[in-house]
């Protein structure tokens, strides 16, 4: 019997990031995870997440629904909302975007770009770990934790 998986709210953003990066990899056979993550940086979804708009839109939707989860019909605890606001703040700081500064003359990412890359890698790793621990049925395209 298949167990119903209630995804923690804190993993929603990680899933969006992971699926976008996995799609880049699927659409470009043979590229590395590094190239797929770099391809995600600068995408419209990256800009949506790094600017805080992803969370702002989500919070607005939740508030319009009196913090009632549309899938479960249960009220989302205030502590969860606080954690999501912390996630938003950390994400904005880690994914700070200076597009003209991505590569220096040496062709190596600058510190800010490296920090964004590292954060995205950790988010993808966290998503895979959650999937494995919860026995989530979707394939893990990036195979970061293998």
C-alpha angles and dihedrals in degrees: 000000000000114000117229108242117212105198114219111243091235089065096055095087091045090054092052091049093044094049092048092051091044090052090052089052093046092049092049107045114205099025120126127244087251092057092045092052091047088050089054091053106090095020119128091253090051089052090048092053098038093050093052092244091118091061095037091056091045093049091048091051091048093047091049087055093047089251091296113146108237093213100047102023089227127127114253110237118246089236089060090051089051090051091050090051089052089049089052093050094047092046093052091050095046097043097045106159127221102159096186091054100053096109129027122210088275091062092238120124115259119242094264092051091046090051090052091048092049091049092051090049091052092047090052091046091051091050092052091048091051091048092051095045093047093041090238108188100221118104116255101229098182096049092202097155097046 
